[in-house]
Each structure stands twice: as structure tokens, then as C-alpha cells.
């Protein structure tokens, strides 16, 4: 838990510049407010930016996409809209506790599977031991829980954690859980319960496939097998093979998502000597100290005693032990050393809980490098400080990353970097100390069921799986979701979010498609010598004012800390206004200007990677053939013109069978043959059909939806027909009843000569009102019966 006393952020020093700058303000985590952006560069053009990159031990998921795509959006706006020249440095963490654990455990697991290709009793016994070890550690069992075994686990979990188990069963059944929101602790517990539940099922009824068994039980087996090999050593390739594979995997995913590559990529493994030198300088300055095991820690007390402020970003979290422990890594312990030292003057362990590792002494099974303190490796936090400082120096404009990195990672980066660079500032600061970063940008989380999407919670969907399984997720759709959600706020993965993005894309796509088709048609007419009038009326004047107003509003939105949700709304509002204008006139002059401007903005946002000047629209995500439309258009125009003529003939004599067949063939050419090729024809009453290029999948989907609705209409018509027939049948059956006998039931005891009841079943005379109603019903039935008899006689 965080300390009860809330600590305030220290004063921040705004950079000064006399260069002309756009009125851009950026939400700065160092101040928790929007600050005017002033780059360090005296010309006001160059911007230095360091971005925390991936820790490469698994596939990139949608949470990573949220971070890096959103960062890319902001970077593109600064570069392509505001005109800054950006040096963008992004690291790859290829030396880290998570990588070491994953590489080591996977290596051991592959060995184990190779040695045990079949699920034998010995494998089942080992897996049950692994299951028990996992349960004991994760479930935090009390004495009554220690008797829980795989066969009794479900009953135990349902009794102790019924809501979470109900959620697990829903997910396994494929039911929607969209309304279920969990905090991070509940999500983590649910993950562990699911792991134990699935493994318990596999232990009770082992699958026939060894691959399926190992896949289901891997999460309990991996840490157990690792624990049996504590003193083993590994070749460096075991660790580098994993990190290199996932780094390439990450880069491919980012390219698919149209994320610009960094100006410079830095890898921890390539900066080890620089890490050692950086740590040594901190030790020499009195801001760090070695321990007896060969580790080195940052001394927060000494740092603050020198007048520095620790935890500038989130000072209220500085006492949160769970965050501190997470930042130190899974392999951190007080028994770190395998290389004991005889220097008794050094502390046995770190002086204070908040002190963090700069250099970690090696243990068996971990990669290591030489240092003045013995074999070891860099701590997580120091890596970014070293690489950022080596490439960009001691003062940087922007540092960015996910909001979960703010404390302790980024706060620790700031502390060790400002301790390292103190005294080297090019300008005075509010507290007289070094200001390493001027603007800290933190991207909001992508949440699922209320918790951030992360590998550790196992609630993530990889980028590739999300794109492969369809359902509307495309690189462009993801980017639209993030643009509509803003860069610094969290986004919950919900159906409504995707629907809103799809609606936006559809509106823009239809606009681009219509304008391109009309422009193509106009160009062909001009080439044929047709004069194209361009009147300037009140319609044009109003639309021109709307364009100017939208440009101003969008500029204000982007200057307001990259307010992309407002910018996206402004674009569709302008499209709506333009569509209304297009329904009133054929003048395309202003329409083309608007379409080109919207194209430019969407390109700046990264929604298309085609940078051709003076173009309209974006390229299809299904095809990269740039000039295919231009090549195909003359042939399509000829075919469409022929179809228009045939269709006109059919309409002129629409009652004849031959004309009906011609119209059917014209519709087939439009709705099936050309649609399957990605060509749409819009028939018009007073002009030739408008030819548009639309992704074939989109046209097929529209056709299937149209057919589905038509089938629904036919089904409803058929149901109505059957209902009418049933009602008519009932009427006919009712008409067959002789009115004399219609009331001869147990409900009555006496009747008159016509068959109308006079007494009820108890022998009581019926009331006058009841007699009147019965007589009326008898007369109606008499008419129906007589009509039926006449029909029979005929």
C-alpha cells in the first residue's frame, strides 16, 4: 500500500526559447497539467525523444499495440503536422529477469518433453507435485486448504471464489463476459485459478495427446522443473535466442500496424560497458553503494540529502512495496550472491527497502558480465538511463512509455540520471538541480474486464491473433480506436468501442469512394471535351466557411495536447456537411479540396501509409496495388456503359420475359460478378452508373446483409401467409358448427328450442344481460353456418 502521507510533485522548469513555435501544449506527467511545448533546440525545430521499448520474451499483444501505435500517432502529429524534426530513440530490453526466466524455463521444458514423449505415471506424478507447489504458493492456503488436490480443487475454488469460477466457466463455454469488470488483483487470482483448474482436469482425465497435456499443464510445470535445476548453468545462446526471436516478431507486428521505425534502436546487451561506467560514476558520487554479494544499489536517502527530489512523477506511490518489488524483478532476493566476497565492510544487503538495484550480482542459471563488483548484469531501471544518455545526452525533450511504468521505473530513471548528470545543465532550474527530461508522456492502458491487458495476467490477445481472427480488428481499425480514445486515457475493450470505430471508418470510406468515383467520372468527361461548370453560389460559400472553420478547430484540438477524439469527430462532421452539399450540386471543386485535406489529416494520423501528394482517400488494407484502379477504369467504364444501354432497353419493355431476363443479368453483373472483383456500380436515373472501387469483402458483406434482410422479409411474408391460412381454416371449422348445438355443453343445463341456454349448470336462470350476449353470439354463428351451407350446396 502507498504511504498515508501524500507527497507533492516538485517544481518543474519550463524550457525557454525565442524561436517561433506552434501554440502546442502537452499533458506532462511531471506536472500533471498541460504545459506549453518548448524544445531544447534553439531553432525550435529539433526534438529529442526517448521511448521505453519492449521487453522481448513473448508475443506483442493489443496492450502493446495501444502503447506503440498511440506513441506513433503523437510522433506523426509532431513531425508531419507541427513540422518538428524528431530524433526518436527506442530501446529493446533483451537482458531482464522475465527473459531469463522464460528462456531458462522453456529450455528445460523442451528437454523434459523430449525425455518424456508419452504421458506416463511418472509424468503424471511429477505434474501433480508441480500442481501442488503452484497451488500452495499461489492460493496462500490456510491449514484447511492444504488437503486440496486436483480432484477436489473445483469444489474448493467454487466455495472460496465462486464469482471468479463462474466467470471462468462462462469463458470456457464461449459465453460473453463483456459486463464483468475486475481489478488487477482479481484478474491475477482468476488467472491462477484458471491455470489450476485446467491442469486439475488434465490430471484427472489425461488427454490422449502428449502435446495437449503439456500445453494444458505448462504453467504449473515450468516453475517446478526450473526449481529442480537451481544450480545449472546455461550457454548465453539460450537467452539470446529467445530475445532475438521475439524482437523480430515485435518489429514485424509494428510494421503491420504501420508504426514508424525508431531513428535509433538500442539494446541492453550492446551497452554493458556503458552500464558499468554509469553505475561506477554513481558510486563515486556517493549516490550508490555495493553490497557484499556483488550487487550495487541506488541510495535514495543520499540522493534526497543532496537536495534532490525522489519520485517526481508519482511521489504518492514511493512507499508502495508491491510496485517496488515488481520493479526489482522476479529473480531478486536477499540471497543473490553465488560469488561471496571477503569484504566485511560492505553491507550484506540493501540499506533500505526503497533502494533499487543498479547492478545485480549473478546467481546460477543467469547470464552475467564482468564488473568491478564481480559477475553480474544491469538492473532494469539503469538500462534506459544509460542508453538514453549515450545517444541523446543529459537533457532530453520527451520521454514516453505506458502509464504503468511511471513508478517505479521512470521515477528511478529520473533519479539515477539526474544524479549522474547533476551540474551539467545548460540552464537554471527551479530547484537548482538537473532536469533530465522536460516532458514525460504516459500512454493510457488498454483494459479488458477492468484490468490492464498484460502478459503477467495472461488476459492478453496477441496482435497477430487479433488480426487473424477478424471480427473487425484490422491495423486501421485499431488505430481508429486509439485515436477516438485519446492518448493518455485508458480504453476498455468493449463491443461498443469497436462499433464506434467501424462507424467512423465506414463514413470516411464511403466519402472517399464516392468522391473518387465522381472525380474519375468528371475527368473522363473533361477528356472527352465536356465543359464542367464551377459555379460559386451560397452553397459553395457556406461550404468554404465550414472547411475553414473545421481547419481552425482541428488545429486547436491538436494544439490542445493532441486531442484526437475531437479531431476525429470534426472530420466526420465535415464529411456529413459535404455529403449534404453533394446531394444538391454536381460541382466538385470544393469537394476535391475537402477530400484532399481529410486525406492529408488521416495520413498524418497514420491511417494510411501512402504519402502520394494531392491524392484523395486511403489505400485498401487488402491490396497494395497503387495504380490498379487507373488501369482498370477505361475497361470498366466501357463495360458499365454497355450495361447501362442494355438496362435501358430492359426498362423500356419491362413486362416482356426477355426484358426481365436482361434486367436480371444486369443486376447479376452489378451485384455479384463485379462486386466480387471489388467494383461497385451505383445506378442513377439521370446519368450513367457511378463506378466505385470498394474492397470486395466489403461488397460481399453488404450483399450478404441485403440477402439476409430479403430472406427475413420473405420469411415474415410466409409466416403471415400461414397465419392467415390458419385463421381462415379456424373460421371455416367454426362456420361448420350448427347454432342449435353450439351451446350444448356441460356449462348449461337447459336450452330453448333454438339451442340458446336458459339455465346454467347449477339450474339457475341466466341473467338478462347474459341471455342477450348469448343470443347475439347465436345469431352471428347462424349467419356463418348458413353461409357455409350455401357454399357446400354450390
C-alpha positions, -999 to 999 in steps of 0.1 A, spaced: 0 0 0 11 36 -7 21 57 23 -6 76 40 12 109 36 6 122 1 38 138 -13 36 166 -38 55 169 -71 85 192 -71 85 224 -92 92 219 -129 113 243 -150 98 253 -183 124 255 -212 129 289 -227 131 297 -264 129 327 -286 122 306 -317 87 308 -333 68 278 -321 32 265 -326 9 270 -296 12 234 -287 5 223 -251 12 187 -239 -1 170 -208 31 165 -188 32 138 -161 59 158 -144 33 185 -136 0 167 -142 -11 195 -164 -8 208 -199 24 227 -204 34 247 -235 59 227 -255 93 243 -259 121 222 -274 156 225 -261 169 232 -297 174 270 -301 159 269 -336 128 253 -322 129 226 -348 148 196 -334 131 174 -308 148 146 -289 126 117 -278 133 85 -259 106 58 -258 107 28 -235 106 -2 -258 96 -38 -254 109 -65 -231 112 -92 -256 102 -126 -242 67 -132 -257 43 -120 -285 32 -84 -286 -4 -81 -275 -31 -55 -280 -19 -37 -249 15 -32 -266 -3 -20 -297 -21 6 -276 12 19 -264 32 19 -295 5 28 -320 -6 57 -298 30 69 -294 33 67 -332 2 89 -336 16 116 -314 50 113 -331 35 116 -365 14 147 -355 45 164 -341 65 155 -372 40 159 -401 16 184 -387 37 207 -365 69 202 -385 94 191 -358 125 172 -368 124 143 -343 152 120 -332 133 91 -318 153 65 -298 136 33 -286 153 6 -266 149 -32 -267 152 -48 -232 170 -80 -241 185 -86 -206 158 -89 -179 145 -112 -152 114 -121 -173 136 -130 -203 160 -151 -181 131 -170 -165 112 -176 -198 143 -187 -217 155 -210 -190 121 -225 -183 113 -231 -219 147 -246 -225 142 -270 -195 106 -277 -206 117 -287 -241 143 -310 -226 117 -326 -203 92 -332 -231 119 -347 -253 128 -371 -225 92 -379 -218 74 -380 -251 45 -400 -235 23 -393 -205 35 -420 -182 26 -425 -145 59 -408 -137 49 -377 -157 15 -376 -140 32 -379 -106 56 -351 -114 29 -329 -127 8 -334 -96 37 -324 -75 41 -293 -97 4 -286 -93 6 -288 -55 36 -265 -55 18 -240 -76 -14 -242 -55 5 -238 -22 23 -207 -34 -5 -190 -53 -36 -199 -33 -19 -188 0 -37 -217 16 -45 -219 52 -42 -252 71 -77 -263 59 -67 -258 23 -35 -279 24 -55 -311 18 -68 -297 -16 -58 -320 -45 -66 -318 -82 -98 -339 -78 -111 -316 -51 -99 -283 -65 -131 -273 -83 -152 -277 -52 -126 -257 -32 -123 -229 -57 -161 -227 -61 -166 -225 -24 -138 -199 -19 -140 -179 -51 -175 -186 -66 -178 -154 -87 -144 -159 -104 -151 -196 -111 -185 -187 -125 -166 -162 -149 -141 -190 -158 -169 -214 -167 -186 -187 -188 -154 -181 -208 -149 -218 -213 -184 -221 -226 -178 -193 -250 -204 -170 -233 -200 -132 -233 -184 -117 -202 -183 -82 -215 -201 -67 -185 -177 -83 -160 -151 -58 -146 -122 -70 -124 -94 -51 -107 -58 -62 -112 -57 -84 -81 -89 -102 -90 -77 -107 -126 -44 -122 -113 -63 -145 -90 -86 -155 -118 -56 -163 -140 -42 -186 -113 -75 -203 -106 -79 -210 -143 -44 -224 -146 -50 -247 -116 -85 -257 -128 -74 -266 -163 -44 -286 -150 -65 -304 -125 -89 -315 -153 -59 -328 -174 -46 -347 -143 -79 -364 -137 -86 -372 -173 -53 -370 -192 -57 -362 -229 -46 -389 -254 -22 -364 -269 10 -356 -250 12 -322 -268 -23 -313 -255 -14 -325 -219 19 -305 -218 1 -274 -233 -26 -275 -207 -2 -281 -178 28 -260 -189 21 -231 -165 24 -254 -134 52 -275 -148 75 -246 -159 84 -232 -124 85 -267 -109 110 -280 -134 130 -248 -130 131 -253 -93 147 -287 -97 176 -272 -117 187 -244 -94 225 -249 -98 226 -255 -135 245 -232 -159 234 -223 -194 251 -212 -226 244 -174 -235 227 -186 -266 198 -200 -245 189 -164 -236 198 -145 -267 179 -169 -290 147 -161 -272 151 -123 -271 162 -121 -308 132 -142 -319 107 -120 -301 124 -88 -311 120 -97 -348 84 -108 -340 77 -74 -324 92 -55 -353 71 -74 -378 39 -66 -358 48 -29 -356 53 -28 -393 19 -44 -398 4 -18 -376 21 10 -397 42 21 -368 72 42 -379 106 25 -370 127 44 -345 155 67 -356 178 46 -334 173 12 -317 193 5 -285 197 -30 -270 208 -35 -234 232 -63 -244 251 -39 -266 256 -13 -238 270 -34 -210 304 -15 -206 284 18 -207 261 5 -179 291 -4 -158 307 30 -163 274 47 -154 270 28 -122 306 34 -112 301 72 -116 270 70 -93 291 51 -67 319 76 -70 294 105 -65 280 88 -33 246 81 -48 251 43 -50 267 16 -29 278 -20 -35 267 -48 -12 287 -79 0 271 -101 -27 284 -80 -56 252 -60 -63 250 -22 -64 220 -2 -52 209 34 -56 210 52 -23 177 72 -22 185 87 12 218 101 0 201 114 -32 175 133 -12 201 145 13 219 162 -16 187 182 -23 172 160 -50 135 150 -50 128 113 -54 97 101 -73 89 132 -93 62 115 -113 42 97 -87 56 107 -52 24 93 -36 35 58 -47 70 58 -33 61 36 -4 41 10 -24 61 -22 -17 42 -42 -44 52 -18 -71 88 -16 -58 91 -54 -57 77 -57 -92 103 -31 -104 131 -51 -89 122 -83 -109 112 -118 -102 148 -131 -96 157 -106 -69 163 -119 -34 185 -113 -4 204 -144 -13 216 -131 -46 253 -139 -44 270 -171 -57 303 -152 -55 308 -143 -18 332 -115 -10 356 -113 19 350 -75 23 330 -73 56 329 -35 54 301 -38 27 265 -41 38 251 -76 35 220 -63 16 205 -30 5 202 -4 32 165 5 27 135 -12 10 131 17 -14 167 15 -27 168 -2 -61 193 -23 -80 217 -7 -105 238 -39 -109 226 -74 -100 251 -100 -88 249 -132 -107 233 -164 -95 235 -198 -111 214 -201 -142 217 -164 -151 237 -146 -178 265 -124 -165 292 -99 -174 324 -86 -157 323 -56 -135 343 -40 -106 319 -57 -82 320 -92 -97 300 -111 -123 265 -96 -128 241 -78 -151 224 -44 -152 193 -37 -132 161 -29 -152 159 8 -144 195 17 -152 193 3 -187 172 31 -201 191 58 -184 224 46 -199 212 41 -234 192 73 -235 221 93 -221 246 77 -245 226 86 -276 207 118 -266 229 133 -238 220 147 -205 189 168 -214 160 154 -234 128 169 -246 104 140 -244 104 106 -226 74 83 -231 60 49 -222 30 32 -207 14 47 -176 23 15 -156 60 24 -160 56 58 -142 66 44 -108 90 29 -101 106 25 -135 105 61 -148 109 77 -114 140 56 -108 153 65 -143 149 102 -134 167 98 -100 198 79 -113 200 101 -144 197 134 -126 223 121 -100 246 112 -129 242 145 -149 238 169 -120 259 200 -126 258 197 -164 226 216 -171 226 242 -198 201 264 -180 190 272 -144 162 251 -128 136 259 -102 152 237 -75 188 242 -86 191 206 -96 194 189 -130 163 184 -151 169 154 -172 135 152 -190 114 182 -198 81 164 -209 70 129 -197 42 114 -218 24 83 -205 1 63 -227 -32 50 -212 -38 13 -208 -59 -9 -229 -82 -27 -204 -101 -59 -205 -127 -67 -178 -115 -37 -159 -78 -47 -157 -49 -37 -179 -41 -61 -207 -7 -77 -198 13 -109 -202 16 -114 -165 -22 -115 -161 -25 -138 -192 -55 -118 -202 -39 -106 -234 -47 -112 -271 -17 -111 -293 -16 -86 -322 -14 -114 -347 -43 -134 -333 -65 -103 -331 -58 -95 -367 -62 -131 -379 -95 -139 -362 -112 -110 -379 -143 -96 -362 -135 -61 -374 -100 -59 -360 -76 -45 -386 -45 -23 -383 -65 7 -394 -94 -2 -370 -71 -5 -340 -56 29 -348 -91 45 -351 -100 30 -317 -69 46 -302 -74 79 -320 -110 81 -307 -99 71 -272 -72 97 -268 -35 91 -260 -34 94 -222 -67 78 -210 -75 41 -206 -96 23 -232 -118 -6 -222 -121 -34 -248 -158 -35 -255 -180 -41 -285 -193 -5 -284 -157 8 -288 -152 -13 -320 -187 -3 -333 -179 34 -329 -146 29 -348 -163 9 -375 -190 36 -380 -162 63 -383 -143 42 -408 -174 34 -429 -184 71 -431 -149 82 -442 -145 53 -466 -179 59 -483 -169 96 -486 -136 88 -502 -151 62 -525 -179 85 -537 -156 114 -543 -130 94 -562 -157 79 -584 -172 113 -592 -138 128 -598 -129 100 -621 -162 104 -640 -156 142 -642 -120 137 -655 -132 113 -682 -159 139 -693 -133 167 -695 -111 144 -716 -140 139 -739 -144 177 -744 -173 182 -720 -173 216 -703 -175 213 -665 -191 244 -649 -179 255 -615 -205 280 -601 -199 299 -569 -232 303 -551 -243 305 -514 -238 267 -513 -202 270 -522 -196 300 -499 -212 282 -469 -192 250 -475 -159 270 -479 -166 287 -445 -172 252 -430 -139 240 -443 -120 270 -429 -138 266 -395 -130 229 -393 -93 236 -401 -92 261 -373 -110 238 -348 -88 208 -357 -56 229 -353 -69 240 -319 -77 204 -310 -42 191 -319 -26 220 -301 -46 210 -271 -24 181 -261 -32 161 -293 -69 160 -288 -75 133 -314 -111 123 -302 -123 158 -311 -102 159 -343 -118 126 -354 -153 140 -347 -145 172 -367 -136 151 -397 -168 132 -398 -189 163 -392 -172 180 -422 -179 149 -443 -216 150 -433 -218 186 -443 -201 179 -476 -224 149 -483 -254 172 -480 -237 197 -503 -230 169 -529 -267 159 -529 -276 195 -541 -250 200 -568 -225 183 -592 -198 209 -586 -168 191 -573 -142 219 -569 -146 224 -532 -154 187 -526 -120 177 -540 -102 203 -518 -120 189 -487 -113 153 -497 -76 160 -501 -74 178 -468 -91 150 -450 -68 126 -467 -38 146 -455 -50 145 -419 -58 108 -419 -24 101 -434 -8 122 -406 -27 101 -381 -11 70 -397 -44 56 -411 -26 51 -444 10 47 -455 5 62 -489 22 96 -490 14 105 -526 8 142 -528 -26 157 -539 -44 123 -536 -79 115 -523 -86 86 -500 -66 58 -485 -54 25 -499 -73 -6 -493 -59 -28 -465 -65 -58 -488 -43 -46 -516 -12 -25 -522 -16 -21 -560 -13 16 -563 -24 22 -600 -47 -8 -605 -78 14 -604 -64 37 -631 -55 8 -653 -89 -9 -649 -111 22 -652 -113 25 -690 -124 -11 -693 -149 -8 -665 -163 24 -680 -168 6 -713 -185 -24 -696 -206 -1 -675 -217 19 -704 -228 -12 -723 -247 -24 -692 -264 10 -690 -277 6 -726 -289 -29 -720 -306 -19 -688 -323 10 -705 -337 -15 -731 -350 -38 -704 -367 -9 -685 -384 3 -717 -402 -30 -721 -401 -44 -686 -432 -66 -689 -418 -90 -715 -399 -121 -704 -368 -112 -724 -367 -78 -709 -370 -93 -674 -341 -116 -681 -319 -87 -694 -326 -68 -662 -318 -99 -641 -285 -103 -659 -277 -66 -654 -283 -69 -617 -262 -101 -615 -233 -83 -632 -236 -54 -607 -243 -73 -575 -222 -105 -580 -197 -105 -608 -182 -70 -604 -188 -69 -567 -166 -100 -563 -139 -81 -581 -141 -50 -558 -162 -29 -582 -194 -11 -572 -219 3 -596 -244 29 -584 -273 31 -609 -286 66 -613 -318 78 -630 -304 107 -650 -268 96 -656 -247 66 -663 -239 43 -633 -213 56 -610 -182 33 -608 -166 30 -575 -137 8 -562 -146 -8 -529 -129 -38 -512 -146 -70 -525 -150 -83 -489 -170 -52 -480 -192 -56 -511 -198 -92 -504 -207 -85 -468 -232 -58 -480 -247 -83 -505 -250 -110 -478 -266 -85 -455 -290 -75 -482 -298 -111 -490 -303 -118 -452 -328 -89 -449 -346 -100 -481 -348 -136 -467 -361 -122 -434 -388 -103 -453 -398 -134 -473 -399 -154 -441 -421 -129 -424 -444 -128 -455 -446 -166 -455 -453 -166 -417 -480 -140 -423 -495 -161 -451 -495 -193 -430 -511 -173 -401 -539 -160 -424 -545 -195 -438 -547 -209 -402 -571 -182 -392 -592 -189 -423 -592 -226 -415 -603 -219 -380 -631 -197 -393 -642 -224 -417 -642 -250 -390 -661 -227 -367 -687 -220 -395 -695 -257 -397 -709 -257 -362 -748 -258 -361 -760 -229 -339 -786 -252 -325 -759 -274 -310 -732 -249 -303 -742 -243 -266 -749 -280 -259 -721 -283 -233 -718 -291 -196 -718 -253 -188 -756 -252 -193 -785 -273 -180 -815 -261 -201 -819 -246 -236 -848 -231 -256 -859 -246 -290 -832 -227 -308 -805 -241 -286 -799 -209 -266 -791 -216 -229 -818 -206 -203 -802 -221 -171 -766 -226 -160 -752 -259 -149 -765 -253 -113 -800 -249 -127 -802 -212 -120 -819 -189 -145 -794 -169 -165 -795 -131 -163 -810 -109 -189 -776 -94 -199 -761 -129 -202 -791 -140 -222 -786 -110 -246 -749 -118 -251 -756 -155 -258 -783 -146 -283 -760 -123 -301 -734 -150 -304 -760 -175 -316 -772 -151 -343 -736 -145 -355 -730 -182 -357 -763 -187 -375 -751 -164 -403 -718 -182 -406 -734 -216 -406 -759 -205 -433 -732 -191 -455 -712 -223 -451 -742 -244 -461 -747 -223 -492 -710 -229 -501 -714 -266 -497 -746 -266 -518 -728 -248 -546 
